[in-house]
């Protein structure tokens, strides 16, 4: 219902960003999808397994994409100061 960061928090960089990570697989590349229709992504070259997201909007979503080497079991984890930690295992 609420965003993970307020507008003043984003403007003055008061709190740390949200982290979306992939564990249990070897990550080759990690990207944040900026426009899914046009397939526009922003690659994070440093530590691609843990993506830094400025904010997760209220009643919205953030789409990320990883290129990984084949793995049987992996876990996606979202870590936000305001929203807490949530993980999903595949």
Backbone bond lengths (Angstrom), bond angles and torsions (degrees), N, CA, C in turn:
res aa  C-N    CA-C-N  psi(-1)  N-CA   C-N-CA  omega(-1)  CA-C   N-CA-C  phi
1 X - - - 1.440 - - 1.523 111.47 -
2 X 1.323 117.36 -36.63 1.465 121.15 -177.47 1.529 109.75 -113.94
3 X 1.323 117.24 149.06 1.467 119.03 175.84 1.526 110.53 -69.29
4 X 1.312 115.81 160.16 1.467 119.28 -178.92 1.523 112.27 -79.80
5 X 1.334 117.94 -12.29 1.464 122.10 176.94 1.521 109.36 -141.29
6 X 1.334 116.29 138.98 1.457 121.22 175.20 1.531 109.52 -78.50
7 X 1.322 117.10 163.20 1.468 120.60 -178.04 1.527 111.93 -62.24
8 X 1.324 117.54 -38.78 1.471 120.56 178.41 1.527 111.03 -67.76
9 X 1.309 116.20 -33.56 1.467 120.97 176.52 1.532 109.80 -63.58
10 X 1.324 117.61 -44.51 1.458 121.40 178.46 1.525 111.69 -67.20
11 X 1.327 116.50 -39.12 1.466 120.96 -177.38 1.527 111.38 -65.34
12 X 1.343 117.25 -43.75 1.455 121.19 -175.73 1.531 113.67 -103.43
13 X 1.339 116.56 4.30 1.477 122.37 178.81 1.528 111.30 51.12
14 X 1.333 115.08 54.99 1.462 121.68 -177.62 1.520 111.19 -75.46
15 X 1.306 117.41 -47.07 1.468 122.71 -175.55 1.519 110.05 -109.37
16 X 1.316 115.82 158.76 1.466 121.19 179.23 1.527 110.41 -65.99
17 X 1.348 116.97 158.43 1.473 119.38 177.45 1.527 110.70 -72.27
18 X 1.303 116.12 171.13 1.461 121.64 173.81 1.523 108.06 -82.76
19 X 1.319 116.57 148.44 1.457 121.56 -179.94 1.525 109.66 -118.16
20 X 1.317 116.39 129.73 1.461 122.35 174.67 1.522 105.75 -117.93
21 X 1.336 116.65 118.49 1.465 119.35 -172.91 1.522 111.25 -125.52
22 X 1.324 114.10 156.27 1.454 122.89 176.13 1.522 106.91 -119.06
23 X 1.333 116.39 122.39 1.470 121.81 -178.17 1.512 109.41 -119.87
24 X 1.326 115.70 145.01 1.456 120.65 176.88 1.516 114.08 95.30
25 X 1.319 118.32 3.94 1.465 122.74 178.32 1.520 108.62 -139.78
26 X 1.317 116.39 154.37 1.458 121.05 176.18 1.525 108.45 -85.63
27 X 1.322 115.87 115.15 1.464 121.53 -176.28 1.526 109.38 -89.90
28 X 1.316 115.91 125.93 1.462 122.35 176.91 1.524 110.18 -90.17
29 X 1.333 117.09 -42.08 1.465 121.98 -179.99 1.521 109.17 -149.63
30 X 1.327 116.28 147.13 1.456 122.50 177.39 1.509 109.92 -130.14
31 X 1.343 116.64 133.69 1.461 121.20 -175.03 1.518 111.09 -137.39
32 X 1.322 115.55 149.02 1.453 122.56 171.17 1.525 106.11 -103.74
33 X 1.321 117.13 125.63 1.464 121.89 -177.82 1.530 107.84 -81.23
34 X 1.325 116.02 117.72 1.459 120.85 179.39 1.520 112.01 -90.92
35 X 1.350 116.86 -33.39 1.458 121.42 177.10 1.526 107.81 -145.92
36 X 1.321 116.47 106.59 1.454 121.34 -177.30 1.523 113.79 -69.79
37 X 1.335 117.22 -31.46 1.463 120.62 -179.46 1.524 111.77 -68.55
38 X 1.318 116.21 -40.19 1.461 120.97 -179.44 1.532 112.27 -95.37
39 X 1.321 116.39 1.18 1.467 122.50 179.94 1.532 111.34 57.40
40 X 1.333 115.96 46.49 1.461 121.77 177.40 1.522 108.11 -98.89
41 X 1.327 116.02 122.92 1.456 121.37 -179.60 1.523 109.76 -127.88
42 X 1.334 115.14 159.31 1.456 121.84 174.67 1.521 106.86 -119.25
43 X 1.336 116.48 115.38 1.462 120.95 -176.44 1.521 110.20 -83.03
44 X 1.330 115.12 139.76 1.458 121.54 173.55 1.518 106.82 -105.08
45 X 1.310 117.12 107.87 1.463 121.62 -173.09 1.522 113.09 -80.25
46 X 1.318 117.57 -32.85 1.464 120.98 179.72 1.524 108.33 -89.86
47 X 1.323 116.02 122.82 1.460 123.58 -179.84 1.540 111.25 53.39
48 X 1.342 118.17 66.69 1.467 121.23 -176.11 1.527 113.97 -68.61
49 X 1.322 118.72 -15.06 1.466 120.34 179.04 1.523 111.98 -74.33
50 X 1.340 117.25 -22.37 1.469 121.80 179.87 1.526 107.41 -120.95
51 X 1.320 116.67 101.57 1.458 122.05 -177.70 1.525 110.14 -86.20
52 X 1.320 116.72 136.11 1.464 122.17 177.12 1.524 108.79 -97.63
53 X 1.325 115.76 120.92 1.466 122.31 -179.63 1.519 107.36 -114.37
54 X 1.347 117.46 131.90 1.461 120.90 -178.17 1.515 111.90 -59.29
55 X 1.337 116.82 -46.76 1.461 121.60 -177.95 1.524 109.37 -163.49
56 X 1.314 115.74 149.65 1.458 121.70 171.45 1.525 105.82 -103.10
57 X 1.343 118.58 117.69 1.456 120.52 -173.58 1.529 112.98 -68.52
58 X 1.329 115.15 152.91 1.453 120.42 175.58 1.521 110.22 -66.76
59 X 1.324 117.18 137.29 1.456 123.44 -177.22 1.533 111.55 53.39
60 X 1.313 116.68 31.25 1.456 121.39 -179.04 1.520 110.49 -136.27
61 X 1.310 115.35 -168.30 1.463 120.66 -178.29 1.516 109.99 -147.76
62 X 1.304 115.21 159.49 1.457 123.31 172.63 1.518 106.28 -121.53
63 X 1.323 116.88 130.95 1.462 121.11 179.96 1.522 108.80 -105.77
64 X 1.321 114.95 130.35 1.462 120.85 177.06 1.519 108.61 -123.41
65 X 1.325 115.48 161.42 1.456 120.04 -179.00 1.524 108.11 -142.72
66 X 1.330 115.69 135.33 1.455 121.13 175.36 1.521 109.33 -122.04
67 X 1.323 115.83 147.92 1.450 122.05 167.61 1.515 105.06 -109.20
68 X 1.356 115.35 120.45 1.460 119.95 -174.61 1.519 110.81 -126.82
69 X 1.321 114.92 161.52 1.457 120.32 169.21 1.522 106.25 -78.96
70 X 1.331 118.84 150.99 1.467 120.88 -175.68 1.533 112.30 -52.78
71 X 1.337 114.94 134.58 1.460 121.98 179.70 1.522 108.67 -144.73
72 X 1.324 116.14 146.09 1.469 120.14 179.73 1.521 111.32 -82.74
73 X 1.308 116.80 -48.98 1.463 120.69 -177.44 1.517 109.60 -122.58
74 X 1.320 115.97 132.78 1.450 120.98 175.12 1.523 108.94 -148.02
75 X 1.312 115.66 162.75 1.456 122.26 -177.35 1.523 109.55 -129.24
76 X 1.322 116.52 132.78 1.458 122.57 173.36 1.520 106.77 -101.58
77 X 1.340 115.90 128.09 1.464 121.28 -175.43 1.526 109.37 -127.08
78 X 1.333 116.45 131.64 1.462 122.69 175.86 1.519 107.12 -111.97
79 X 1.343 115.72 124.29 1.463 121.73 -177.64 1.522 108.47 -122.69
80 X 1.322 115.82 113.92 1.454 121.91 -179.76 1.520 108.64 -130.13
81 X 1.334 116.55 138.54 1.462 119.76 179.67 1.527 110.68 -61.72
82 X 1.303 117.00 -43.80 1.465 121.57 -177.68 1.529 112.23 -82.28
83 X 1.340 117.19 -36.69 1.458 121.41 -174.55 1.517 115.01 -92.05
84 X 1.327 117.31 -14.69 1.466 120.13 -178.92 1.523 112.17 90.46
85 X 1.320 115.16 -162.14 1.460 122.12 -177.72 1.530 109.55 -118.21
86 X 1.328 115.46 129.32 1.463 121.88 177.44 1.513 107.73 -132.85
87 X 1.340 116.60 138.28 1.451 119.06 178.23 1.529 109.71 -135.95
88 X 1.333 114.45 152.78 1.453 121.92 179.95 1.522 107.45 -136.96
89 X 1.338 115.96 125.62 1.471 121.03 -178.37 1.507 109.61 -99.79
90 X 1.332 116.44 141.28 1.465 122.36 178.04 1.496 109.06 -117.52
